[in-house]
Amino acid sequence: MLPSRYRAILPGVPVRLDLAALTADELQALLGEEAAQGRLPDVSRARLEGRSLPGPVLHTTLTFEALEERAWGATPQQARALTALDSELRAAGAEPLGVYYVPLLSERRYLRAYLFGPEVAAALRWSETPHSPRTARPFVQAVTWLRDRASGVACVFSTTAAQPPVPALSEEVDVRFLPAASPADLLSAHRAAVLRHGRGGKVGGAEGWVRAWQELHALNVAAWTRRGLLLEDGEAG
């Protein structure tokens, strides 16, 4: 019988990342260079002994809580950055759909939702309690699900986050990591990537926007499970 970390993870059950199963790049992006170096002896020992090393909690489902509008931003600097990014997104043609709080995300749990054309679910994401440079900078991301997966790609995901997603996303996701791009440039590059694969499916308003992100998360959880990255909470060794 396969170890439990290689079996299907039940939806909604909190899990932990297995640090011993992450790549060196993923470990550094997750923990930061200094912290990753400090954990290397433990990681190497766990790998040599063929055991897991439980890391941060990761949730297998996402819930979105709609919020009433207010002045956003934990600091004046962040508030100005959010206003500027929102203005740029609207000027590029993105239609705002409201603000959501996503409690099960590990960080940057506030998202302003946008629809860019009929097929792009975009989001401006930030933290209201920035406690380090890794969480203070707002960023833009977008996802489009493809109508035809003949190319082996299910969806296109683009982000201006300073660090690539950790763990790496599913092999069925065409990831566009553009940390220096403006919101307009990100949306343009994202749409061009979609066209290279075919046609995107319609999002269909706020409910479709939420569903697009939930389905992306589910696709990635399935990939992380196949890689053996997920441990049932409390599992070790």
N, C-alpha and C positions, 0 to 999 in steps of 0.2 A: 504494500500500500504506500502511496506517495505521502511524504511528510505533509502536515496540515498546511504549511505555507504554500504548497503547490496545488492545493485543492481550491475549489471555488469559494470565494468569500461571499457570505450572505449580504445582500443589500441592506444598508442602514447600520451595519455592525462596525463600530470603530475598530481600526486596525493600527498597527505601527509599521513604519518603514524598517526594513532590515538593512542597517548600515553596512553590514558585511556583503550584501548583494549589490550595492550601488557601485557604479564606476567611480574612478578617481575624480573625474570632472563633476559628476553629480554630487559627490560628497563635498567637494570644495564649494560648489554653488549653493548647496544646502546650508552648510555650517559657516562658510567664510574660510579664507585661506588659513588663518592662524588656528582657528578651532579645529579645522580638518586635520591639520598637521598634528595637533595635540591628540586627536583620536586615532591616528594611524596605527600606533602600537596595538590598541585594542582591536581595531578592524583587522589588521594582519593576523593577530593571534586567533581571532574567531574564524577567519578564512582557513587558516592552517588546520584548525581543529574541526572544521566542517560544521560549525554551529552558527546560529544567528546572533545578531547584536541589535536588540530593539532600539529604535530611534523615535522620532517624533510621531505623535498620533496623526493619522490621516482618516478622514471620513469617506465612506464609500458612496454616499449620496449627498446632494446639495439641496437645501431649502432656501427660498428667496422670500424675504419679508419686505413688502412695499412700505416705504416711508413717506411722510408728509414733507413737503419742501421746507427748507430753512436755510440759514446761512451755513454753508459747509466749510470744513477746514478746521484743523486743531490749532493752527497758528495763523497769524496774518499772512505770512509768506505762502503757506499752503493754500489758504483761501484765494489768494491772488493767482496762484498756479492753476487751481481748479477752474476759476472763472475764465482764465485765458484759454485753457484747453477746451472747455465747453464752447466758448465762442468760436474757436478754430474748427471744431467738429461741426457746429451748426453752419458755419460759413462754407464748409466743404459739402454740405447737403445732407448731413446726418439729422434725422428726426428724433428728438428726445422722447423717451417713453416713461420717464420717472426714475426714482432712485430706490435702490434695494439694499438691504442689509443681508449678508450671507453668513450666518453665525458659524457654519461648519468649515469655512475656509481657514487656512492656517494663519493668514495675515491679509492685510488690505481687504477688509470685509465689506467696504462700502463700494457700490457700483452704480453709476448713472448709466441707464440703458439708452441705446440709440438704435434706430433702424436706418441703414444706409442702402437706399434702393430696396427692392423687395426681398433680397436674398442675404444681406449681411447683417448679422447681429453684432453690434459693436458695444463696447463698454469703456467707461472712464472709471478706473479703479484706484482706491486710496484707503488709507487708514486714518481714523479720527484720533488715534492715540499713537502717533509715531514715536517709537522709542529707540530707533537706531537708523543710520543712513540707509539700511536695506529696506526699511518699511516706509520711510518718509516721502519718497518721490512718487507722485501719482503717475500712472501710465495708462495707455490706451491699448485695447486688444479687440480683435474681431474674429468671428468664426462664420464660415459658410459651409453648409452641408451640400454635397454634390448630388445631382439627380441620377447620375450614372457613375458607378464605381468600377468601370471597366479598366481604368488605369491602376487599380489597386489602392486608390486614395478615397477615403470616405468623406473627408472634409479638409478645408484649409483654415489654418489658425495663424494669426499674425499678432505680434505684440511689440510695444516699445519699452517693455520692462528692462531694467538695467541688467538683470540676470536671466538666463534661459530658464524655462520651466524645469522643476525638479520634482519627481523623477522625469526623465525624458518622456515625451508624449508617445502615444501609440504609433507604430509603424504605418498605420493607416491615415495618419494626420500629416499633411504637408505643412510644416512649421516655418513661418517667416519671422525671424528674430531681428528686429530693426530698432535697436535702442536709441539711435540718433535721429530717427525719422520724425517729422512733424505729423500731427493727426491727419492732415490732408494727404501727405505722402504715403503714410501707412495705408490709408483706405484705398488709394490709387494702386499701390503695389499689391495689396490684398486682392482687389478685383482682377488685376492682370493675372495673378496666380490662379484664380478660379477659372478664368477663361482658358488657360493653358490645359486645364483638365476637362473642361466641358462647360456645363451650365449649373448654376446653383439653384437649390430649391427655395421656394418662398418661405419666409419666416412666419408671416401671419400675425403681426401685432405683438402685444406684450406677452401673451401666453406662449406664443411661438418663440419669442426671444428667450424666455425662461427655459423652455424645453430644449432649445439649441445648446445652451450651456450645460444643462443637466445631462443630455445625451453625450456631449463631448467628455464630460467627467466619467460617465459610465464606460465609454469606449476606452478611456485611459486606465480605469481601474481594471478592466479585463486584461489589458496589455501588461499592467504591473503584476497582476496575478500570475499570468503566464511566465513572467520573468522570475517569479519567486521573490518579489520585493516586499510582499505584505505578510505581516504576522498577525494572527489573532491577538487581541489585546491581552497582555500578560504572558504570551508565549515567548520562550527563550530557549536557546540551545538546540 
